[in-house]
Amino acid sequence: MKNLFDAARVEELKQRIARLRPDSQRLWGKMNAPQAVAHCSRGLELALGDLRPPRVLLGRIMSPIIKPKVFENDEPLRRNTLTVKGLVIQDERDLAKERARLHGEVARRTRTASSGH
């Protein structure tokens, strides 16, 4: 699976982000390009503990059962997979600002990973 621990993948990600335009075609869901980029930034924040959404009881009970099935075999997430409500972006965003934010998150995460922290 592609990840941010591989410098080549980080460069590929940066290039893909740079090619986005506000009117880029939606490939995965309902969010436009600036919203999707903001969604990715929040996803990194969530994955690394900077963002902590509230968990409901059902999620606490079902998580140990569902999580291994979702993340088995290092396969990417499938389209139309449910998204944590805190990651859904509904307001309008500025692509340049969101692009810079995501670049910063990726750079911060890769620096942290390479330094062992």
Helices and strands as residue ranges (DSSP letters): H 7-19, H 33-47, H 57-70, G 72-74, G 85-87, H 95-115
